[in-house]
Amino acid sequence: MNIYDLTKDELKNYFTSIGEKSFRADQVFKNLYKTVNIDDMTDLSKSLRERLKSDFTQYIPQIERKLTSKKDFVVKYLFKMDDGEYAEGVVMGYKHGLSMCISTQVGCRMGCKFCASTLNGLKRNLTAGEITGQILAALKDLESRISNIVLMGSGEPFDNYENVLKFIQNATHPDGLGIGARHITVSTCGLTDGIYRLSKEGLPINLSISLHAPNDGLRKQIMPVANAVAIDDLIKAANDYYTTTGRRVTYEYSLIKGVNDSENEARQLVRLLKNTGSHINLIPVNEVKEREYKTSVNTREFQKILTENGINATVRRTLGQDINASCGQLRNQYERGG
């Protein structure tokens, strides 16, 4: 097992089980998140270090490929896992600091029609340590602090709930990554069971929902998950999350030319989300060569209808276009031998 897969409490239980004092977990946990090798943890005896190396691996994903935008502060990584599988992460620079979008699965089984990550389906879940490892690898490479984390890369976080929760526990721990829960966003395509579970964890995590359509009929055309979760049930779960946690929900809406970007869809969206206290993030859809969808030319007109009707709506800045910064593209290209 990768030692980064353990929470601090699990590490304490491990040390107790081998007859060591639980405070050893404090020493080791801090060192792990400073990316100190077990061999170099000189506050432990040599025999204990050897025991740790015998019982665990200490694996941080390798950077297989790194692309740096010439237009923006955007760095895209292709990470290689211990078994040879790949996942992607993207670091973006903003005025408030560095934000990193990370993956939670190798591939994805949700099947959204506009997304590159779903093209080859789901290979497997990433472990908590592999999710964390993407950030640790980027931190070592950039030598800069990453202050915001978005679980919006390849995969559906609530389809890998237990590992994602362990990652969040380690990311928010002061001796771990030390990132405040309010600086972490979990994005879902609409798995309501996961929304309700997360709302009960007592963590003020931001929630982002990939909506992309204002009604069930249209949503079913572009997002298979809509066949299992009605849009009214999704909005109900989101409103419950807001009420329970006090954290405003953001709805992601990718504008696709001729599909979901008309005045009619904008006005339906107003009726759907009016008085929910939510925020809509409008995204010019990223064109993927294996998909037929094209970027909308009605972005500003769509936004105007929303804002004039009291809906808080912004247009996401398009970053890293010169390096195909949307998750899924680099992995697919690499696996094709590109």
Stockholm file with secondary structure:
# STOCKHOLM 1.0

chainA/1-338         MNIYDLTKDELKNYFTSIGEKSFRADQVFKNLYKTVNIDDMTDLSKSLRERLKSDFTQYIPQIERKLTSKKDFVVKYLFKMDDGEYAEGVVMGYKHGLSMCISTQVGCRMGCKFCASTLNGLKRNLTAGEITGQILAALKDLESRISNIVLMGSGEPFDNYENVLKFIQNATHPDGLGIGARHITVSTCGLTDGIYRLSKEGLPINLSISLHAPNDGLRKQIMPVANAVAIDDLIKAANDYYTTTGRRVTYEYSLIKGVNDSENEARQLVRLLKNTGSHINLIPVNEVKEREYKTSVNTREFQKILTENGINATVRRTLGQDINASCGQLRNQYERGG
#=GR chainA/1-338 SS CBGGGSCHHHHHHHHHHTTCCTHHHHHHHHHHTTTCCGGGCTTSCHHHHHHHHHHCBCCCCEEEEEEECSSSSEEEEEEECTTSCEEEEEEEEETTEEEEECCSEEECSSCCTTCSTTTTCEEEECCHHHHHHHHHHHHHHHCSCEEEEEECSSSCGGGGHHHHHHHHHHHHSTTTTCCCGGGEEEEESSCHHHHHHHHTTTCCCEEEEECCCSSHHHHHHHCGGGGTSCHHHHHHHHHHHHHHHCCCEEEEEEEBTTTTCSHHHHHHHHHHHTTSCCEEEEEECCCCTTSCCCBCSCHHHHHHHHHHTTCEEEECCCCCGGGTCSTTHHHHHHHTTC
#=GC SS_cons         CBGGGSCHHHHHHHHHHTTCCTHHHHHHHHHHTTTCCGGGCTTSCHHHHHHHHHHCBCCCCEEEEEEECSSSSEEEEEEECTTSCEEEEEEEEETTEEEEECCSEEECSSCCTTCSTTTTCEEEECCHHHHHHHHHHHHHHHCSCEEEEEECSSSCGGGGHHHHHHHHHHHHSTTTTCCCGGGEEEEESSCHHHHHHHHTTTCCCEEEEECCCSSHHHHHHHCGGGGTSCHHHHHHHHHHHHHHHCCCEEEEEEEBTTTTCSHHHHHHHHHHHTTSCCEEEEEECCCCTTSCCCBCSCHHHHHHHHHHTTCEEEECCCCCGGGTCSTTHHHHHHHTTC
//
